[in-house]
């Protein structure tokens, strides 16, 4: 178990790092993502083919599959962009760890709702994949890394219990948020702000009556 946690921690720390000068592989990956999002904004997600994305990015089809298993795998880069930006905003943040997590949830929700037409269809395609658990862990890696860092800071300050490793707490939090995203897919007209906050409060406080 300790070995698994150590491996998970190392992967998450690596995912959380923002390189100053992205290499060619990362630049190609980002260009594919930007090209795809541009086409999704101009046309319907379902009508945009991988060939269209490759033409827009100026790459061969084999290069696309070198970086992504399919269109829905672009969710991973979407998450990375959000968490990278948020990590920069949280640098030197003086609020509580709970406030940091609330900000993270708020930023993620806002980004998803801003891109709702695309994200609904991308998420639906993503959830229909076989071997979903392993794929979900991969696309959420950057989110898991950031949440684990926030939880660790909260534990260090005495705000959170130290009974659980930060990586385990992050897995529990992100798993619940992923379940909420699936629910949001089925209820697109619902305002998720209060529900998101209630979900986070439940995760902080649990169901057990403290009275």
C-alpha angles and dihedrals in degrees: 000000000000090000091052091049091048091051091047091048092051092049092048093048089051091048091050094055116100110209115221093220113029114216125237092269092054093044090053090049091051092047091053090051094048092047092050094048090049091054092044089054092050097043141014115292092232093052094053110091129202086247089058091051092048092051092049092048093042095235138123119259090244089059091056092054090047087067105026136031090214144322094294092057087073086082086082093062090043089057092044093054092051096046093045091054092044093048088057091050091050094051105117091003110163099197126101124281089247089056089049091054091047089052091049092051091046094050093046092049092048092049092049093047092047088056095034100134091054097035094052092057094039092049093047090053091046093051091050092063124109117242088030097164095063092043092049091053090053097050092044095049095106092047091049091051094052094045091049090053092050092048091048090053090048091051092048091053092047093246094117132039115262092213091106132047112252090242092058092048090048091051091052094048096046092044089056092047090049090053089050090052089055090050090049088055089060094042105038095160095057119104104237098191098094092035091053092051092047090050092052091046089052091051091049097045106024128215097280115108108242093197 
